[in-house]
Amino acid sequence: MSAFHKSMRRNQPYQKLTAYLTEQGYPFEPVHGGKHPYLLVDLMQGSKIKFFFPSSAGDHRGADNAVSQIKRVIRERLGGPNASV
């Protein structure tokens, strides 16, 4: 296991994001991008997004906020219900 994956094992935003993406069937790749890690998420429509998340959660809501943000980004990119125009 790489050092990146070892450092992410206890990262709550990473754990919740990967659980959500796996549950929804979106392939992703974790990448260490300088100060902040990110997930390269394949939306399976010929487009990929980079979703940056904190290396450490600022408070107990951080992981849930990250999942809410990725849901919003995916919804906007795919033009789903309630997508902002």
PDB file of N, CA, C and O in Angstrom:
ATOM      1  N   MET A   1       0.857  -1.176   0.000  1.00  0.00           N
ATOM      2  CA  MET A   1       0.000   0.000   0.000  1.00  0.00           C
ATOM      3  C   MET A   1       0.900   1.235   0.000  1.00  0.00           C
ATOM      4  O   MET A   1       1.869   1.293   0.757  1.00  0.00           O
ATOM      5  N   SER A   2       0.592   2.206  -0.830  1.00  0.00           N
ATOM      6  CA  SER A   2       1.417   3.409  -0.923  1.00  0.00           C
ATOM      7  C   SER A   2       1.243   4.285   0.313  1.00  0.00           C
ATOM      8  O   SER A   2       0.279   4.142   1.066  1.00  0.00           O
ATOM      9  N   ALA A   3       2.198   5.197   0.503  1.00  0.00           N
ATOM     10  CA  ALA A   3       2.140   6.109   1.651  1.00  0.00           C
ATOM     11  C   ALA A   3       0.875   6.966   1.601  1.00  0.00           C
ATOM     12  O   ALA A   3       0.304   7.293   2.642  1.00  0.00           O
ATOM     13  N   PHE A   4       0.441   7.327   0.399  1.00  0.00           N
ATOM     14  CA  PHE A   4      -0.774   8.127   0.258  1.00  0.00           C
ATOM     15  C   PHE A   4      -1.971   7.381   0.830  1.00  0.00           C
ATOM     16  O   PHE A   4      -2.744   7.939   1.609  1.00  0.00           O
ATOM     17  N   HIS A   5      -2.121   6.128   0.444  1.00  0.00           N
ATOM     18  CA  HIS A   5      -3.267   5.355   0.920  1.00  0.00           C
ATOM     19  C   HIS A   5      -3.198   5.117   2.424  1.00  0.00           C
ATOM     20  O   HIS A   5      -4.231   5.109   3.094  1.00  0.00           O
ATOM     21  N   LYS A   6      -2.011   4.926   2.957  1.00  0.00           N
ATOM     22  CA  LYS A   6      -1.871   4.740   4.398  1.00  0.00           C
ATOM     23  C   LYS A   6      -2.298   5.994   5.146  1.00  0.00           C
ATOM     24  O   LYS A   6      -2.958   5.909   6.182  1.00  0.00           O
ATOM     25  N   SER A   7      -1.922   7.155   4.626  1.00  0.00           N
ATOM     26  CA  SER A   7      -2.283   8.404   5.304  1.00  0.00           C
ATOM     27  C   SER A   7      -3.777   8.698   5.199  1.00  0.00           C
ATOM     28  O   SER A   7      -4.322   9.429   6.025  1.00  0.00           O
ATOM     29  N   MET A   8      -4.437   8.141   4.201  1.00  0.00           N
ATOM     30  CA  MET A   8      -5.858   8.401   4.001  1.00  0.00           C
ATOM     31  C   MET A   8      -6.762   7.447   4.775  1.00  0.00           C
ATOM     32  O   MET A   8      -7.966   7.686   4.865  1.00  0.00           O
ATOM     33  N   ARG A   9      -6.215   6.379   5.332  1.00  0.00           N
ATOM     34  CA  ARG A   9      -7.048   5.397   6.020  1.00  0.00           C
ATOM     35  C   ARG A   9      -7.882   6.003   7.143  1.00  0.00           C
ATOM     36  O   ARG A   9      -8.997   5.550   7.401  1.00  0.00           O
ATOM     37  N   ARG A  10      -7.356   7.011   7.803  1.00  0.00           N
ATOM     38  CA  ARG A  10      -8.082   7.640   8.914  1.00  0.00           C
ATOM     39  C   ARG A  10      -8.750   8.951   8.518  1.00  0.00           C
ATOM     40  O   ARG A  10      -9.358   9.610   9.362  1.00  0.00           O
ATOM     41  N   ASN A  11      -8.652   9.332   7.283  1.00  0.00           N
ATOM     42  CA  ASN A  11      -9.217  10.589   6.816  1.00  0.00           C
ATOM     43  C   ASN A  11     -10.718  10.394   6.572  1.00  0.00           C
ATOM     44  O   ASN A  11     -11.123   9.717   5.627  1.00  0.00           O
ATOM     45  N   GLN A  12     -11.528  10.997   7.435  1.00  0.00           N
ATOM     46  CA  GLN A  12     -12.984  10.813   7.323  1.00  0.00           C
ATOM     47  C   GLN A  12     -13.572  11.304   6.010  1.00  0.00           C
ATOM     48  O   GLN A  12     -14.392  10.597   5.425  1.00  0.00           O
ATOM     49  N   PRO A  13     -13.187  12.501   5.508  1.00  0.00           N
ATOM     50  CA  PRO A  13     -13.737  12.912   4.206  1.00  0.00           C
ATOM     51  C   PRO A  13     -13.423  11.897   3.104  1.00  0.00           C
ATOM     52  O   PRO A  13     -14.286  11.588   2.282  1.00  0.00           O
ATOM     53  N   TYR A  14     -12.205  11.383   3.084  1.00  0.00           N
ATOM     54  CA  TYR A  14     -11.822  10.390   2.071  1.00  0.00           C
ATOM     55  C   TYR A  14     -12.666   9.128   2.227  1.00  0.00           C
ATOM     56  O   TYR A  14     -13.164   8.591   1.238  1.00  0.00           O
ATOM     57  N   GLN A  15     -12.828   8.657   3.447  1.00  0.00           N
ATOM     58  CA  GLN A  15     -13.600   7.440   3.683  1.00  0.00           C
ATOM     59  C   GLN A  15     -15.047   7.607   3.225  1.00  0.00           C
ATOM     60  O   GLN A  15     -15.592   6.731   2.554  1.00  0.00           O
ATOM     61  N   LYS A  16     -15.659   8.713   3.580  1.00  0.00           N
ATOM     62  CA  LYS A  16     -17.066   8.925   3.216  1.00  0.00           C
ATOM     63  C   LYS A  16     -17.231   9.175   1.717  1.00  0.00           C
ATOM     64  O   LYS A  16     -18.190   8.701   1.107  1.00  0.00           O
ATOM     65  N   LEU A  17     -16.298   9.916   1.127  1.00  0.00           N
ATOM     66  CA  LEU A  17     -16.366  10.168  -0.316  1.00  0.00           C
ATOM     67  C   LEU A  17     -16.229   8.872  -1.105  1.00  0.00           C
ATOM     68  O   LEU A  17     -17.009   8.610  -2.020  1.00  0.00           O
ATOM     69  N   THR A  18     -15.239   8.064  -0.749  1.00  0.00           N
ATOM     70  CA  THR A  18     -15.031   6.824  -1.495  1.00  0.00           C
ATOM     71  C   THR A  18     -16.187   5.853  -1.287  1.00  0.00           C
ATOM     72  O   THR A  18     -16.559   5.128  -2.209  1.00  0.00           O
ATOM     73  N   ALA A  19     -16.762   5.831  -0.078  1.00  0.00           N
ATOM     74  CA  ALA A  19     -17.917   4.968   0.161  1.00  0.00           C
ATOM     75  C   ALA A  19     -19.095   5.405  -0.709  1.00  0.00           C
ATOM     76  O   ALA A  19     -19.772   4.568  -1.306  1.00  0.00           O
ATOM     77  N   TYR A  20     -19.340   6.716  -0.781  1.00  0.00           N
ATOM     78  CA  TYR A  20     -20.443   7.231  -1.596  1.00  0.00           C
ATOM     79  C   TYR A  20     -20.219   6.928  -3.081  1.00  0.00           C
ATOM     80  O   TYR A  20     -21.121   6.442  -3.762  1.00  0.00           O
ATOM     81  N   LEU A  21     -19.015   7.218  -3.577  1.00  0.00           N
ATOM     82  CA  LEU A  21     -18.741   7.015  -5.004  1.00  0.00           C
ATOM     83  C   LEU A  21     -18.815   5.538  -5.376  1.00  0.00           C
ATOM     84  O   LEU A  21     -19.306   5.191  -6.450  1.00  0.00           O
ATOM     85  N   THR A  22     -18.334   4.677  -4.503  1.00  0.00           N
ATOM     86  CA  THR A  22     -18.402   3.240  -4.753  1.00  0.00           C
ATOM     87  C   THR A  22     -19.855   2.770  -4.765  1.00  0.00           C
ATOM     88  O   THR A  22     -20.261   1.991  -5.627  1.00  0.00           O
ATOM     89  N   GLU A  23     -20.619   3.249  -3.810  1.00  0.00           N
ATOM     90  CA  GLU A  23     -22.043   2.893  -3.721  1.00  0.00           C
ATOM     91  C   GLU A  23     -22.802   3.324  -4.971  1.00  0.00           C
ATOM     92  O   GLU A  23     -23.688   2.608  -5.439  1.00  0.00           O
ATOM     93  N   GLN A  24     -22.455   4.500  -5.515  1.00  0.00           N
ATOM     94  CA  GLN A  24     -23.142   5.030  -6.691  1.00  0.00           C
ATOM     95  C   GLN A  24     -22.575   4.484  -7.999  1.00  0.00           C
ATOM     96  O   GLN A  24     -23.160   4.705  -9.060  1.00  0.00           O
ATOM     97  N   GLY A  25     -21.453   3.780  -7.943  1.00  0.00           N
ATOM     98  CA  GLY A  25     -20.873   3.165  -9.134  1.00  0.00           C
ATOM     99  C   GLY A  25     -19.981   4.075  -9.966  1.00  0.00           C
ATOM    100  O   GLY A  25     -19.747   3.792 -11.141  1.00  0.00           O
ATOM    101  N   TYR A  26     -19.477   5.159  -9.386  1.00  0.00           N
ATOM    102  CA  TYR A  26     -18.572   6.058 -10.106  1.00  0.00           C
ATOM    103  C   TYR A  26     -17.128   5.626  -9.871  1.00  0.00           C
ATOM    104  O   TYR A  26     -16.662   5.616  -8.731  1.00  0.00           O
ATOM    105  N   PRO A  27     -16.415   5.268 -10.942  1.00  0.00           N
ATOM    106  CA  PRO A  27     -15.001   4.930 -10.778  1.00  0.00           C
ATOM    107  C   PRO A  27     -14.214   6.188 -10.396  1.00  0.00           C
ATOM    108  O   PRO A  27     -14.513   7.281 -10.879  1.00  0.00           O
ATOM    109  N   PHE A  28     -13.222   6.033  -9.541  1.00  0.00           N
ATOM    110  CA  PHE A  28     -12.422   7.173  -9.108  1.00  0.00           C
ATOM    111  C   PHE A  28     -10.996   6.725  -8.835  1.00  0.00           C
ATOM    112  O   PHE A  28     -10.713   5.541  -8.648  1.00  0.00           O
ATOM    113  N   GLU A  29     -10.117   7.703  -8.818  1.00  0.00           N
ATOM    114  CA  GLU A  29      -8.713   7.455  -8.520  1.00  0.00           C
ATOM    115  C   GLU A  29      -8.242   8.513  -7.532  1.00  0.00           C
ATOM    116  O   GLU A  29      -8.363   9.705  -7.814  1.00  0.00           O
ATOM    117  N   PRO A  30      -7.707   8.112  -6.378  1.00  0.00           N
ATOM    118  CA  PRO A  30      -7.182   9.099  -5.435  1.00  0.00           C
ATOM    119  C   PRO A  30      -5.819   9.601  -5.905  1.00  0.00           C
ATOM    120  O   PRO A  30      -4.987   8.821  -6.369  1.00  0.00           O
ATOM    121  N   VAL A  31      -5.600  10.909  -5.781  1.00  0.00           N
ATOM    122  CA  VAL A  31      -4.351  11.533  -6.214  1.00  0.00           C
ATOM    123  C   VAL A  31      -3.902  12.510  -5.143  1.00  0.00           C
ATOM    124  O   VAL A  31      -4.716  13.218  -4.551  1.00  0.00           O
ATOM    125  N   HIS A  32      -2.598  12.540  -4.900  1.00  0.00           N
ATOM    126  CA  HIS A  32      -2.070  13.516  -3.947  1.00  0.00           C
ATOM    127  C   HIS A  32      -1.626  14.726  -4.766  1.00  0.00           C
ATOM    128  O   HIS A  32      -0.654  14.643  -5.517  1.00  0.00           O
ATOM    129  N   GLY A  33      -2.326  15.840  -4.628  1.00  0.00           N
ATOM    130  CA  GLY A  33      -2.064  17.017  -5.446  1.00  0.00           C
ATOM    131  C   GLY A  33      -1.483  18.180  -4.678  1.00  0.00           C
ATOM    132  O   GLY A  33      -2.170  19.185  -4.491  1.00  0.00           O
ATOM    133  N   GLY A  34      -0.254  18.088  -4.229  1.00  0.00           N
ATOM    134  CA  GLY A  34       0.351  19.197  -3.495  1.00  0.00           C
ATOM    135  C   GLY A  34      -0.179  19.298  -2.086  1.00  0.00           C
ATOM    136  O   GLY A  34      -0.026  18.371  -1.291  1.00  0.00           O
ATOM    137  N   LYS A  35      -0.810  20.432  -1.767  1.00  0.00           N
ATOM    138  CA  LYS A  35      -1.309  20.633  -0.413  1.00  0.00           C
ATOM    139  C   LYS A  35      -2.536  19.788  -0.093  1.00  0.00           C
ATOM    140  O   LYS A  35      -2.707  19.347   1.043  1.00  0.00           O
ATOM    141  N   HIS A  36      -3.386  19.562  -1.082  1.00  0.00           N
ATOM    142  CA  HIS A  36      -4.624  18.840  -0.835  1.00  0.00           C
ATOM    143  C   HIS A  36      -4.743  17.637  -1.760  1.00  0.00           C
ATOM    144  O   HIS A  36      -4.413  17.719  -2.943  1.00  0.00           O
ATOM    145  N   PRO A  37      -5.210  16.534  -1.223  1.00  0.00           N
ATOM    146  CA  PRO A  37      -5.488  15.383  -2.084  1.00  0.00           C
ATOM    147  C   PRO A  37      -6.773  15.626  -2.867  1.00  0.00           C
ATOM    148  O   PRO A  37      -7.582  16.483  -2.511  1.00  0.00           O
ATOM    149  N   TYR A  38      -6.942  14.869  -3.922  1.00  0.00           N
ATOM    150  CA  TYR A  38      -8.192  14.967  -4.676  1.00  0.00           C
ATOM    151  C   TYR A  38      -8.541  13.620  -5.265  1.00  0.00           C
ATOM    152  O   TYR A  38      -7.704  12.720  -5.349  1.00  0.00           O
ATOM    153  N   LEU A  39      -9.771  13.500  -5.666  1.00  0.00           N
ATOM    154  CA  LEU A  39     -10.254  12.315  -6.347  1.00  0.00           C
ATOM    155  C   LEU A  39     -10.520  12.680  -7.794  1.00  0.00           C
ATOM    156  O   LEU A  39     -11.162  13.691  -8.079  1.00  0.00           O
ATOM    157  N   LEU A  40     -10.032  11.869  -8.697  1.00  0.00           N
ATOM    158  CA  LEU A  40     -10.330  12.028 -10.112  1.00  0.00           C
ATOM    159  C   LEU A  40     -11.500  11.095 -10.391  1.00  0.00           C
ATOM    160  O   LEU A  40     -11.334   9.877 -10.455  1.00  0.00           O
ATOM    161  N   VAL A  41     -12.680  11.674 -10.555  1.00  0.00           N
ATOM    162  CA  VAL A  41     -13.922  10.910 -10.657  1.00  0.00           C
ATOM    163  C   VAL A  41     -14.357  10.841 -12.113  1.00  0.00           C
ATOM    164  O   VAL A  41     -14.473  11.865 -12.787  1.00  0.00           O
ATOM    165  N   ASP A  42     -14.596   9.633 -12.586  1.00  0.00           N
ATOM    166  CA  ASP A  42     -15.075   9.409 -13.947  1.00  0.00           C
ATOM    167  C   ASP A  42     -16.598   9.384 -13.921  1.00  0.00           C
ATOM    168  O   ASP A  42     -17.198   8.499 -13.311  1.00  0.00           O
ATOM    169  N   LEU A  43     -17.222  10.356 -14.581  1.00  0.00           N
ATOM    170  CA  LEU A  43     -18.685  10.437 -14.608  1.00  0.00           C
ATOM    171  C   LEU A  43     -19.307   9.553 -15.682  1.00  0.00           C
ATOM    172  O   LEU A  43     -20.522   9.561 -15.880  1.00  0.00           O
ATOM    173  N   MET A  44     -18.474   8.803 -16.363  1.00  0.00           N
ATOM    174  CA  MET A  44     -18.902   7.807 -17.350  1.00  0.00           C
ATOM    175  C   MET A  44     -19.669   8.395 -18.519  1.00  0.00           C
ATOM    176  O   MET A  44     -20.428   7.684 -19.178  1.00  0.00           O
ATOM    177  N   GLN A  45     -19.489   9.660 -18.783  1.00  0.00           N
ATOM    178  CA  GLN A  45     -20.096  10.276 -19.969  1.00  0.00           C
ATOM    179  C   GLN A  45     -19.010  11.013 -20.738  1.00  0.00           C
ATOM    180  O   GLN A  45     -19.264  12.036 -21.373  1.00  0.00           O
ATOM    181  N   GLY A  46     -17.806  10.482 -20.672  1.00  0.00           N
ATOM    182  CA  GLY A  46     -16.699  11.100 -21.365  1.00  0.00           C
ATOM    183  C   GLY A  46     -16.075  12.261 -20.607  1.00  0.00           C
ATOM    184  O   GLY A  46     -15.226  12.967 -21.152  1.00  0.00           O
ATOM    185  N   SER A  47     -16.477  12.469 -19.372  1.00  0.00           N
ATOM    186  CA  SER A  47     -15.895  13.564 -18.611  1.00  0.00           C
ATOM    187  C   SER A  47     -15.434  13.077 -17.247  1.00  0.00           C
ATOM    188  O   SER A  47     -16.020  12.174 -16.651  1.00  0.00           O
ATOM    189  N   LYS A  48     -14.379  13.698 -16.779  1.00  0.00           N
ATOM    190  CA  LYS A  48     -13.842  13.416 -15.457  1.00  0.00           C
ATOM    191  C   LYS A  48     -13.774  14.728 -14.693  1.00  0.00           C
ATOM    192  O   LYS A  48     -13.603  15.793 -15.286  1.00  0.00           O
ATOM    193  N   ILE A  49     -13.907  14.645 -13.384  1.00  0.00           N
ATOM    194  CA  ILE A  49     -13.781  15.837 -12.557  1.00  0.00           C
ATOM    195  C   ILE A  49     -12.725  15.592 -11.492  1.00  0.00           C
ATOM    196  O   ILE A  49     -12.512  14.467 -11.040  1.00  0.00           O
ATOM    197  N   LYS A  50     -12.077  16.673 -11.107  1.00  0.00           N
ATOM    198  CA  LYS A  50     -11.163  16.645  -9.975  1.00  0.00           C
ATOM    199  C   LYS A  50     -11.928  17.207  -8.794  1.00  0.00           C
ATOM    200  O   LYS A  50     -12.448  18.321  -8.851  1.00  0.00           O
ATOM    201  N   PHE A  51     -11.994  16.434  -7.728  1.00  0.00           N
ATOM    202  CA  PHE A  51     -12.682  16.896  -6.535  1.00  0.00           C
ATOM    203  C   PHE A  51     -11.683  16.937  -5.389  1.00  0.00           C
ATOM    204  O   PHE A  51     -11.270  15.896  -4.877  1.00  0.00           O
ATOM    205  N   PHE A  52     -11.298  18.145  -4.989  1.00  0.00           N
ATOM    206  CA  PHE A  52     -10.347  18.330  -3.903  1.00  0.00           C
ATOM    207  C   PHE A  52     -11.063  18.232  -2.568  1.00  0.00           C
ATOM    208  O   PHE A  52     -12.203  18.676  -2.429  1.00  0.00           O
ATOM    209  N   PHE A  53     -10.390  17.651  -1.592  1.00  0.00           N
ATOM    210  CA  PHE A  53     -10.944  17.541  -0.253  1.00  0.00           C
ATOM    211  C   PHE A  53      -9.830  17.773   0.756  1.00  0.00           C
ATOM    212  O   PHE A  53      -8.655  17.629   0.417  1.00  0.00           O
ATOM    213  N   PRO A  54     -10.174  18.130   1.989  1.00  0.00           N
ATOM    214  CA  PRO A  54      -9.151  18.458   2.975  1.00  0.00           C
ATOM    215  C   PRO A  54      -8.365  17.231   3.431  1.00  0.00           C
ATOM    216  O   PRO A  54      -8.894  16.122   3.499  1.00  0.00           O
ATOM    217  N   SER A  55      -7.098  17.456   3.740  1.00  0.00           N
ATOM    218  CA  SER A  55      -6.263  16.380   4.278  1.00  0.00           C
ATOM    219  C   SER A  55      -6.711  15.996   5.678  1.00  0.00           C
ATOM    220  O   SER A  55      -6.565  14.848   6.099  1.00  0.00           O
ATOM    221  N   SER A  56      -7.254  16.962   6.386  1.00  0.00           N
ATOM    222  CA  SER A  56      -7.790  16.678   7.714  1.00  0.00           C
ATOM    223  C   SER A  56      -9.074  17.495   7.873  1.00  0.00           C
ATOM    224  O   SER A  56      -9.165  18.642   7.437  1.00  0.00           O
ATOM    225  N   ALA A  57     -10.035  16.878   8.496  1.00  0.00           N
ATOM    226  CA  ALA A  57     -11.315  17.553   8.668  1.00  0.00           C
ATOM    227  C   ALA A  57     -11.180  18.655   9.713  1.00  0.00           C
ATOM    228  O   ALA A  57     -10.526  18.463  10.738  1.00  0.00           O
ATOM    229  N   GLY A  58     -11.787  19.795   9.460  1.00  0.00           N
ATOM    230  CA  GLY A  58     -11.741  20.910  10.396  1.00  0.00           C
ATOM    231  C   GLY A  58     -12.639  20.687  11.597  1.00  0.00           C
ATOM    232  O   GLY A  58     -12.334  21.140  12.701  1.00  0.00           O
ATOM    233  N   ASP A  59     -13.731  19.999  11.389  1.00  0.00           N
ATOM    234  CA  ASP A  59     -14.651  19.688  12.487  1.00  0.00           C
ATOM    235  C   ASP A  59     -15.450  18.441  12.132  1.00  0.00           C
ATOM    236  O   ASP A  59     -15.203  17.813  11.103  1.00  0.00           O
ATOM    237  N   HIS A  60     -16.388  18.090  12.964  1.00  0.00           N
ATOM    238  CA  HIS A  60     -17.141  16.856  12.783  1.00  0.00           C
ATOM    239  C   HIS A  60     -18.058  16.861  11.561  1.00  0.00           C
ATOM    240  O   HIS A  60     -18.533  15.804  11.146  1.00  0.00           O
ATOM    241  N   ARG A  61     -18.312  18.028  10.983  1.00  0.00           N
ATOM    242  CA  ARG A  61     -19.194  18.108   9.811  1.00  0.00           C
ATOM    243  C   ARG A  61     -18.431  18.030   8.492  1.00  0.00           C
ATOM    244  O   ARG A  61     -19.047  17.937   7.430  1.00  0.00           O
ATOM    245  N   GLY A  62     -17.117  18.066   8.542  1.00  0.00           N
ATOM    246  CA  GLY A  62     -16.311  18.137   7.327  1.00  0.00           C
ATOM    247  C   GLY A  62     -16.548  17.008   6.344  1.00  0.00           C
ATOM    248  O   GLY A  62     -16.665  17.247   5.142  1.00  0.00           O
ATOM    249  N   ALA A  63     -16.619  15.784   6.836  1.00  0.00           N
ATOM    250  CA  ALA A  63     -16.816  14.638   5.953  1.00  0.00           C
ATOM    251  C   ALA A  63     -18.189  14.681   5.290  1.00  0.00           C
ATOM    252  O   ALA A  63     -18.318  14.424   4.093  1.00  0.00           O
ATOM    253  N   ASP A  64     -19.211  15.008   6.075  1.00  0.00           N
ATOM    254  CA  ASP A  64     -20.558  15.097   5.498  1.00  0.00           C
ATOM    255  C   ASP A  64     -20.651  16.237   4.486  1.00  0.00           C
ATOM    256  O   ASP A  64     -21.327  16.109   3.465  1.00  0.00           O
ATOM    257  N   ASN A  65     -19.980  17.341   4.765  1.00  0.00           N
ATOM    258  CA  ASN A  65     -19.971  18.463   3.821  1.00  0.00           C
ATOM    259  C   ASN A  65     -19.289  18.074   2.520  1.00  0.00           C
ATOM    260  O   ASN A  65     -19.734  18.481   1.447  1.00  0.00           O
ATOM    261  N   ALA A  66     -18.215  17.293   2.597  1.00  0.00           N
ATOM    262  CA  ALA A  66     -17.515  16.858   1.386  1.00  0.00           C
ATOM    263  C   ALA A  66     -18.434  15.994   0.524  1.00  0.00           C
ATOM    264  O   ALA A  66     -18.459  16.140  -0.699  1.00  0.00           O
ATOM    265  N   VAL A  67     -19.180  15.105   1.152  1.00  0.00           N
ATOM    266  CA  VAL A  67     -20.110  14.247   0.397  1.00  0.00           C
ATOM    267  C   VAL A  67     -21.214  15.103  -0.236  1.00  0.00           C
ATOM    268  O   VAL A  67     -21.584  14.876  -1.388  1.00  0.00           O
ATOM    269  N   SER A  68     -21.734  16.072   0.499  1.00  0.00           N
ATOM    270  CA  SER A  68     -22.760  16.965  -0.062  1.00  0.00           C
ATOM    271  C   SER A  68     -22.221  17.740  -1.257  1.00  0.00           C
ATOM    272  O   SER A  68     -22.926  17.937  -2.247  1.00  0.00           O
ATOM    273  N   GLN A  69     -20.980  18.174  -1.163  1.00  0.00           N
ATOM    274  CA  GLN A  69     -20.383  18.929  -2.257  1.00  0.00           C
ATOM    275  C   GLN A  69     -20.183  18.058  -3.494  1.00  0.00           C
ATOM    276  O   GLN A  69     -20.452  18.506  -4.608  1.00  0.00           O
ATOM    277  N   ILE A  70     -19.715  16.822  -3.320  1.00  0.00           N
ATOM    278  CA  ILE A  70     -19.516  15.965  -4.491  1.00  0.00           C
ATOM    279  C   ILE A  70     -20.849  15.624  -5.135  1.00  0.00           C
ATOM    280  O   ILE A  70     -20.937  15.527  -6.359  1.00  0.00           O
ATOM    281  N   LYS A  71     -21.892  15.439  -4.324  1.00  0.00           N
ATOM    282  CA  LYS A  71     -23.224  15.193  -4.879  1.00  0.00           C
ATOM    283  C   LYS A  71     -23.672  16.372  -5.731  1.00  0.00           C
ATOM    284  O   LYS A  71     -24.215  16.190  -6.821  1.00  0.00           O
ATOM    285  N   ARG A  72     -23.442  17.581  -5.231  1.00  0.00           N
ATOM    286  CA  ARG A  72     -23.835  18.795  -5.943  1.00  0.00           C
ATOM    287  C   ARG A  72     -23.064  18.924  -7.256  1.00  0.00           C
ATOM    288  O   ARG A  72     -23.649  19.249  -8.289  1.00  0.00           O
ATOM    289  N   VAL A  73     -21.773  18.676  -7.221  1.00  0.00           N
ATOM    290  CA  VAL A  73     -20.948  18.787  -8.426  1.00  0.00           C
ATOM    291  C   VAL A  73     -21.398  17.775  -9.476  1.00  0.00           C
ATOM    292  O   VAL A  73     -21.533  18.111 -10.652  1.00  0.00           O
ATOM    293  N   ILE A  74     -21.628  16.548  -9.051  1.00  0.00           N
ATOM    294  CA  ILE A  74     -22.070  15.512  -9.992  1.00  0.00           C
ATOM    295  C   ILE A  74     -23.424  15.876 -10.582  1.00  0.00           C
ATOM    296  O   ILE A  74     -23.628  15.756 -11.790  1.00  0.00           O
ATOM    297  N   ARG A  75     -24.343  16.316  -9.747  1.00  0.00           N
ATOM    298  CA  ARG A  75     -25.679  16.703 -10.222  1.00  0.00           C
ATOM    299  C   ARG A  75     -25.579  17.835 -11.241  1.00  0.00           C
ATOM    300  O   ARG A  75     -26.258  17.802 -12.268  1.00  0.00           O
ATOM    301  N   GLU A  76     -24.739  18.837 -10.969  1.00  0.00           N
ATOM    302  CA  GLU A  76     -24.593  19.962 -11.904  1.00  0.00           C
ATOM    303  C   GLU A  76     -23.951  19.516 -13.205  1.00  0.00           C
ATOM    304  O   GLU A  76     -24.368  19.952 -14.279  1.00  0.00           O
ATOM    305  N   ARG A  77     -22.945  18.656 -13.130  1.00  0.00           N
ATOM    306  CA  ARG A  77     -22.265  18.202 -14.346  1.00  0.00           C
ATOM    307  C   ARG A  77     -23.143  17.326 -15.209  1.00  0.00           C
ATOM    308  O   ARG A  77     -23.083  17.385 -16.437  1.00  0.00           O
ATOM    309  N   LEU A  78     -23.965  16.509 -14.557  1.00  0.00           N
ATOM    310  CA  LEU A  78     -24.822  15.592 -15.328  1.00  0.00           C
ATOM    311  C   LEU A  78     -26.177  16.203 -15.652  1.00  0.00           C
ATOM    312  O   LEU A  78     -26.963  15.604 -16.386  1.00  0.00           O
ATOM    313  N   GLY A  79     -26.465  17.397 -15.111  1.00  0.00           N
ATOM    314  CA  GLY A  79     -27.713  18.073 -15.422  1.00  0.00           C
ATOM    315  C   GLY A  79     -28.932  17.394 -14.840  1.00  0.00           C
ATOM    316  O   GLY A  79     -29.999  17.364 -15.452  1.00  0.00           O
ATOM    317  N   GLY A  80     -28.757  16.850 -13.649  1.00  0.00           N
ATOM    318  CA  GLY A  80     -29.851  16.149 -12.989  1.00  0.00           C
ATOM    319  C   GLY A  80     -30.881  17.104 -12.402  1.00  0.00           C
ATOM    320  O   GLY A  80     -30.831  18.310 -12.644  1.00  0.00           O
ATOM    321  N   PRO A  81     -31.813  16.558 -11.631  1.00  0.00           N
ATOM    322  CA  PRO A  81     -32.844  17.392 -11.027  1.00  0.00           C
ATOM    323  C   PRO A  81     -32.239  18.424 -10.100  1.00  0.00           C
ATOM    324  O   PRO A  81     -31.263  18.156  -9.400  1.00  0.00           O
ATOM    325  N   ASN A  82     -32.824  19.592 -10.105  1.00  0.00           N
ATOM    326  CA  ASN A  82     -32.384  20.709  -9.264  1.00  0.00           C
ATOM    327  C   ASN A  82     -30.986  21.220  -9.607  1.00  0.00           C
ATOM    328  O   ASN A  82     -30.359  21.884  -8.782  1.00  0.00           O
ATOM    329  N   ALA A  83     -30.490  20.925 -10.803  1.00  0.00           N
ATOM    330  CA  ALA A  83     -29.191  21.441 -11.212  1.00  0.00           C
ATOM    331  C   ALA A  83     -29.295  22.926 -11.424  1.00  0.00           C
ATOM    332  O   ALA A  83     -30.234  23.405 -12.060  1.00  0.00           O
ATOM    333  N   SER A  84     -28.343  23.659 -10.900  1.00  0.00           N
ATOM    334  CA  SER A  84     -28.384  25.111 -11.070  1.00  0.00           C
ATOM    335  C   SER A  84     -27.975  25.463 -12.488  1.00  0.00           C
ATOM    336  O   SER A  84     -27.101  24.820 -13.068  1.00  0.00           O
ATOM    337  N   VAL A  85     -28.602  26.474 -13.038  1.00  0.00           N
ATOM    338  CA  VAL A  85     -28.365  26.860 -14.432  1.00  0.00           C
ATOM    339  C   VAL A  85     -27.508  28.090 -14.483  1.00  0.00           C
ATOM    340  O   VAL A  85     -27.193  28.578 -15.568  1.00  0.00           O
TER     341      VAL A  85
END
